[in-house]
Every structure is written in C-alpha cells, then in structure tokens.
Amino acid sequence: MQAGLSTKNAPSIWVVAPHFLLGPVSFLLASLYLLANYGALLGYHINAPILTVLHLMILGWVTMIIFGALYQLIPVVMEVKLFSETLAYITLAGFVSGLFFLIAAFMGYEFQLTNNFVIGGTLIIVAVLVFTVNTLITALKSEKKNVSKLYIVSSTIYLLLTVMMGLFIVLNLKYAWLPKAHTEFLETHVVIGLVGWFLMLVIGVAATLMPMFLIVHKTRKDFLRWGFYLINAGVITIFAITFINQVPVIVSFIAYLLILSGLVLFLLFNYDVFSHRMRKKLDVGMRLSAIALVILSLSVISFILVYFGNSTLGFPAGRVEIMAGLLLVYGFFTGLILGQTYKTLPFIIWLFYYQKLVGRQKTPLPADLYSDRLATIHMYSFALSVLLFVAGLLFSLEVLLELGAVAMVFTSIVYGVNVYRMIFHKKQIIK
C-alpha cells in the first residue's frame, strides 16, 4: 500500500494538507448549524437551514477533502505528475472565498438573487474551472488507460456543470430565462452534483484504492465499465430533459433506473472485492468504508421510495427526500471520507517526514501518526448519529434528531483532533 501511494509523481504536501485542515472545520460548522436548526429536518426539504448545511457539507467538507485527496491520488491512478501546483493553490483560494459568500447567502435564503450569491457563485465557478483545467491537462499528459481515469475525468466535467447550473438557478429566479418550475432545475442540479460529480468520482477512486488496500489482484472491472455507461446515460438524460418541455414521465423514470443500475453494479464490484480480499482483518479505516457502503445501499432504497411519493408512504412533504439526501451526504460520503482519511493521510504525512530515512534508521509506522482509539470512537458515534437521524425522520421525533446532531458534532470534533494530530505531527526518531 505504501508503494502504491508513494508515487514519485506526488505533489508537495503543502498542496494536499490545507484541504485536510479546512475540510474538518466545515464539517464541524455544518454539524453545529444543524444542531441549532435540527427541527428544519421535519419541514419541507427546500429551506434556508437545510440548504446552508447541505452546501457546507457538499462544498466545504466533501469537495474540499476530495480536492486534497485527488492531488495525491491522480498521480497514483494516472501515473503522471499534477500539471500545476500553482493552479491548485489558486483553486483553493477561490473556492474558500466563494464558499464564504455562498454560505452567507444561503443563511438568509428567501428565493431571491443577492450579491452574495453572485460573488460566491462566480468565485466558486472560477475555482472549479481552474481545477477542471488542471485535472484535464494532467489526464491528457497521462498515457494510462483504465476505468478509474474515465470516471475521474467525467466527474470533473460534471463538477463544473454542477456549479454553473447552481448559478443559473439563482439567476433564473430573477430573470426567468426559462419559465419552468424552480424545483425541476434544482432536481437536475442535485442529480448532476451528487451522482455526476460525487458518485462518479467515488467509483473511479474506489476502483483503484479498494483492491489496493484489501489486496485483491483480480477484480470485476466489467461491473465498473457497464456502470460508467449506465450512470452517464442516466445523468445526461436528466440534464437534457430539464430544458425540454412536455417530456413523458417514463423518460425520467428510465433515466433514474439507469443510474440505479449503475450504482448496483458498483455495490456488486465492492462485494466482489471484499469477498476475495487477502487482508481479512479490517482496520478502522476499512470498517468505516464498509459502513459507508451499507449506508449507500440504504440511500439507494430511499431514493427509490422518493418515486412513490411522501403522501403514499404516509410522510409529510419532502420527508423522504431529506432522508435520502441525509443518508447520501451525511452517511455515505461522510463515512467514506472518515474511513479513507486513515488510508491516505497518514502515508502522505509519513512520506514527508520519513521517506528519506527508510533503511537508514528506525522510524514510526504510518499508523502511529494517529490514534486508532479516537478513530474507533468516532466510528461508533458516526454510526449512532446516522441511526438516530433516520429514526427521528421516520417517527417525526425531534429529540432523536437533536441527539443525532449532537453525535455528529462529537464525531466531527474527534475526527478533527485526529486529523490535526497527523498534520502537525512532530518528527520522531526511534533509537
């Protein structure tokens, strides 16, 4: 595993580390804001607190960590140096600045275009455009051809489309370029962002890392290749019909069915990898990743239930949508990041301090850079939080939602302590 991550093409640690410093801050802020507004989870899914938490989580937490991790993992997947570290710094500065204005806009969201939306949206689009250029030029330099590269390149394009769609939505509120329901555009924005960007990227990275970490030499890449075509076909169809009037409902149903089929193939790929792994004992990072995959299965079921409608299931309007989104963002994406942090960041830090000392003198192991006990504690608090959130939504109990929010705040703090412990590690020489 060390050999896989210690590629000679890896960028400077100062390109990667700032993302792991800022990401946990956003995770904590989002969790604290949800704790202060947990009652909003029982309302309609489009409201200021939910949109604020959602964008803090998706942009400040998930995307921030993904950017940092990708700068280290792209050289592993594509076997080429990152095109420009300078562009990576520009991306980070623009992204953080834009996020500040955007969150301020959502905190006072009243379905109106404000200066904060324009400034924040523009800065984030510019940052994502720079990131996209950096990634695509890097990919063009690579001669490596594999399914992971396909997923990563495609997801990057979807990220750019996601942020452009987001800005279009708020501008359309004011100028009404297209006289369609606001919720239709919002649905497309969510699909492109959560499926096109996040899930496509997760699948692309997992295709390389899961077999590497679990030591599996032969995998069912055909699952991933078919999944790539199915998911892309579904996302592109959803995007296209958004701008076409009077499209039969069956078309969108088929599009979501294609996406669902691709996700099932991804789950089957992971089941095959776990079934044939040589490393039978799972460390805390892989246990968290396994929990995340189980939550993904539950999220898929929840999104299927969305099609039946809240009233049919006996829930208030928007309840199933909130549950599905919470399972995907707070459950799957967060769980996967929590777990994969311990499979990547310790080695990045360890390589910076100790790579040149290998064979010369005894050094700590990468696992010595973080507390396994703290990681195990926040694994349980994370799982408990998700369970409490789901139970609170199913039975409309605010006390369970409050406890779930408390557990997630605790998780974010413990995780943050462990991450900062790694990044600010003091070099040790074992005699």
N, C-alpha and C positions, 0 to 999 in steps of 0.2 A: 504493500500500500504506500509506504514511504516513497518507493521508487516511482510509483505512478504519479504522485503529487509533486515530487521534487524535480520536475522537468527543468532543463536548462533554459527554457524559454520563459520561465515565470517572471512576472514584473517585480518591481520594488515592493517591499512590504508596505511602504507608505502609500501605495496606490490602493491596497486592499484594506488595511487596518482601519482607516477613518470610517468606512462603511459599517464595520462591526462595532465601532464606537457610537455612531449616531443611530443605527437601527434599534438597539435596545432602548434608547431614550424615547423614540417614537412609540415603541411597543408599550412602554410604561405610561406615557402620556395618553395613549388611546385607551388603555385599561382603566386609568384613573378617571378619564372623562366618561367612560361607560359606567363606572361605579357611581358617578354623580348623576347619571341620567339613565339608569337601568330600566326605569319604567317605560322609556321610549320603545323598548323591545316589544311591548304588548300593544303598541299602536300600529298605524299604517307604516309600511316599510320605507316610504319616502318622507323623511322628516329630518330636521336640522341635526339633532344629536346622532342619528344613525349614519347620515351622510358624512358627518365630521369624523366619527370613529372609523367608518369604512375607508375613507381616504387617508387617514393617519396610518391605518393598518396596511392598506394596499401600497401606498406610495412610500410613506416614511419607514415602515417596518419591512414588509416583504420585498418590495422593489429595491430598497436601499441595500439589504443584505444580498439580494440576488446580484446586483451590480458588482459589489465587492467580491463575491464568490466567483462570478464569471471571469473577472480579470485574472484570477488564479487558475480557473478550470478550462478556459478557452485554449490555453497552450497545451493542456493535457488532451483535450478532445480533438483539437485541430492540428496539434504538433507544429505550432508556429508562434512566434513572438507577437504580443499585442502590438498593433500598428503604432499607437501613440499613447504614452503615459500622460503627456500634457493634455490631450483631449479628455482623458479620464478625470483629471483634476478639474477641467472646465465643466464637464458634465456634473460632477459632484457639487460645485459651487452654484451652478444654475439651478440644479434640482432642489437643493436645500432652500435656496432663496425663494423659488417658486412655490415650494410646499408651504412656507410660512404664510404667504399671501393667500394661497388657496384655502388653507385651514381657517384662516380668519374670515374668509368669505362664507365658508360652509357653517361656521358657528352662528352667523346671523342670517342664514339662508331663508329667503322669502320668495323664491321663484322669480328673482329679479337679477338682471345683469348689473354687476357692480365693478368698480375699478379694481378691487382685489381679485375678482375672477379674471379680468383681462390681463392684469400684471402677472398673477400667479400662473394662469394658463399659458401665457406666452413664454415665460421663463422655463416652465417645465417642457413645453414643446421644443424649445431651442435645445435644452439639455438632452432630451431624448433623441433629437435629430443628430446631435453630436455623437451620442452613444451609438446610434444606429450606423452612422458613417464609420466610426471606429471599428465596430464589430464586423460590418460587411467588408471593409477593406482588409481586415485581418483574415476573414474567411476566404476572400479571393486570393490571398497570398498562400493559403494552405492547399497542399496537394492531396491531403487526406480526404477520402470519400467514405463516409459512414452515415448511418441513420441519425446519430446524435447531431451531426453537423446540420442536417436537413431541418431538424426540429428547432435548433438554436437560432439559425438564420431566419426561419419563418416566424418564430416567436418575436424576434427583434422587430421585424416589419409590422407585426400585429401591435406591438407596444406603441410604435409611432402612430399607427392608425387609431389606437385607443385614446391617446391624449388629444389628437386632432378632433376626434369625434366628441370628446368631452367639451372642448372649447366651442365646437359647432352647436352643441345643445344649448349652452347658456346664451350664445349669440342669437340662436333661433328663437329663444324666448322673447327677445326684444324686437328682432327684425322680421320674424315669421317668414323666412325664406321658403320653407316647406310647411304648408298647413296640415300637419299631421299631429296626432296626439303626442304630447311630451313623453309619455311613458313608453311609446314604441321606440323612440330614439334611445331612451335610457336603457331599455332592454337590450338593444343592439350593442350599446356601449359596454354593458356588463358582460355580454357574451364574448365580445372581442377581447376585453381585458382579462376576464377570468379564464376563459378557455383558450383563446388565441395566443395570449401572452403568457400567462402563468402556467397553465397546464401543459401547453406545448413545450415550454422551457423545462418544466419539471421532468417531463417524459424524456426529453433529449439528454439532460444531465444524468438522470437515473439510469438510462440505457448504458452509460459508461461506468458510473460510480457504484451502483448496486452490485453488479458482478465482481467489480474490483474489491469492494470491502468484504463481500461474503465468500470470495474465492470461488467463482463459478467460471469454468472455461468455455462451456458451450451453452449458448442461450437461444431462446426463440426470437430472433430478430425479425422473423416474418410477422409476428404479432405487432411489432412496432411499425413495420413498413405499412401494413394494412391500416393500422391505427392512424398513421400520418395522413393517408389519403382520405379516410373517413372523416376525421376531425376537421381537416381543411375544407372538405366539401361542405360539411355542415355549417362551419363558421362563415364561409364565403356566401353561402346561400342566404343565411340570416342577414348578413350585411346588405346583400343585393336587394332582397325583397322589402327592406326598410324604405327604400327610395322608389318603390313601385306601388301604384295604387291597385286596390282590389285583387290581391293575390289570394287564392284559395287557402283556407286554413291548413289543408292537408300538406301543403308545401313546407310550411314552417314545422309541422309535426315530423315530416320526413327528415328535415334538417337536424332537428334535435335528436331524432333516432340515430342518425349517422354519428353525431357527436357521442351519444351514449354508447354506441357500439365500439367506437374508438377507445373510450375510457375502459370499457370492459376488457378489451384486448390488452390495455396497459396493466390492468389488475391481474390478468392471466399471466402476463410476462413476469410480473413480480412474484406471483405464486410459484411459477416455474423456477425462478431464481432461488427463492427461499427453500424450495423443496430439494434442490440439487446442490445446496451450498456445502462446501467443505468445512467452513468455520461454523460449527453447530452452535456454540455458545455465543449469544448475542450480548454485546456490551450495551451500555446505556444509550449510546447514540443510535444504534440499530434498533433497540427496543422502542425508542421514541419514534423512529421512522416507521416501524411496523404498526404502532398505534395510529400514526397518521394515515396509513393506507387503509386501515379498518374504518377510520372516520370518513375517508374518501368514499368508501362503499356506502356508508350511511347517507352521505351528501348526495350521491347519485340517486338513491331511493327518494330522498326529499325533493330533488328536482323533478323526478317523475311524478310525485304527488302534486306538484305545482300545477300540472296539466289538468288534474281532476278538479281543481278549484277549492278555495277555502270553505265556501258555503257547503259544498258537497261533503267535505270532511268534518264539518261542524266547527270550524275555526273562524275567528274574526278576519276581516280583510287584511291581507298582507302577512299573516302569521307564518304560513308555510314558506313563503319567500324569505322571511327573516331567518327561519330555522335552517333552510338550505344554504343561505349565504353565510350564516354563522358557522355551520359545520365545515364549509369550504375554507373560509378565511381564517377564523379563529381556531378551527380544528385541523384540517388537513395541511394548509400552507404553514401555519404556525408550528404544528407538531413536526413537520418535515424539517423546517429551519432549525428548531430546537435540537433535533437529533443530528442533522448533518453538520451543524456547527462543531460538534465534538469529533467529527470525522475529517474535518478540513482545517479549521483554525489552529488547533494545537500543532499540526505539522507545519503550517505556514510560519508560525512563531518559532517553532523548534529549528526549522531550517535556517532562519535568520540568525539565530544565536549560536547554533552548534554544528551546522553542516561542515564547516572547515575543520572542526575538531574531531570528526569521526576517524577512528583508527589511531589517533594520537593520544587521547586520554578519555577517561570515562565521563559520560555526560548523562543528564537526566533523560528519561523517556518522554516522548510527546504527551503521554497520558499523565505524567507527573505535573504538567503545567496547569491542570485544572482539578477541581475537587469532584471526584466521582460521587461522593456523598451528596453534595449540593445538586448535582445533575439528577441524581435519583430522586431527591426530594421534589424538585420542580417537575419531574416526570409524573409523579403521583398527583401533585397539585394541579397540573395541567389537565390530566385525565378527569380529575374530580370536577374541575371547572366546566369542562365540556358537558359532562353528565348533568350537572346542576342547571346549566343553561337550557339543555334540551328538556329536562323535566319541568323547569319553570315555564317554558314556552308551551309545552303540551298541556299543562294543567293550569296555566294562567296564574301562577303563584309568584308574586313579586319577591317574596322572601328568598325563594330559591335563586332567582335571577340576581339578587343582591349578593348572596353567598357565592354564586358563580363568578361574579365580578370581583369580589374580594379574593377568591382563589386565583383568578387570572392576574390581579395586581401582584399578589405574592409570587406567582410564577415569574412574572417579568422582572421583579426585583432580584430574585435568587439567580435567574439566568444572567441578568446584567452583571451581578457580582462575579460570577464565574468567568464571564467574557472579559471583564476588565482585569480580572486576576491574570488571565492569559496574556492580554495585550501589554500590560505593564509588568510582565514577568522580569525579574532580576536575574541576570546571568549567573548560573551556578556551576562550579567545577567540583566534581566528586573525586575525592582523593582515596 
